[in-house]
Amino acid sequence: MSIFDKAKAKAEELYGRAEQLYGESHGDAAAQVDGEAHRLEAEAHEAELQRAGEQDDDGLAGAR
């Protein structure tokens, strides 16, 4: 898992949360639902990256 992939996933998650809060505060149900879906998708992607990183980590940095 690269740090850039993790940062991108976190940014997507924050964007989704912001859109969700906008929808909640302005009574825009479509924005709220879209934001929540975006956030959940980003969280799932981040978890997938984390699992992939744990599987690849054998404790030997750079050794093959």
Secondary structure as the mmCIF struct_conf table of DSSP 4:
data_model
#
loop_
_struct_conf.conf_type_id
_struct_conf.id
_struct_conf.beg_label_comp_id
_struct_conf.beg_label_asym_id
_struct_conf.beg_label_seq_id
_struct_conf.end_label_comp_id
_struct_conf.end_label_asym_id
_struct_conf.end_label_seq_id
HELX_RH_AL_P HELX_RH_AL_P1 ILE A 3 HIS A 26
TURN_TY1_P TURN_TY1_P1 GLY A 27 GLY A 27
HELX_RH_AL_P HELX_RH_AL_P2 ALA A 29 ASP A 56
BEND BEND1 GLY A 59 GLY A 59
TURN_TY1_P TURN_TY1_P2 ALA A 61 GLY A 62
#
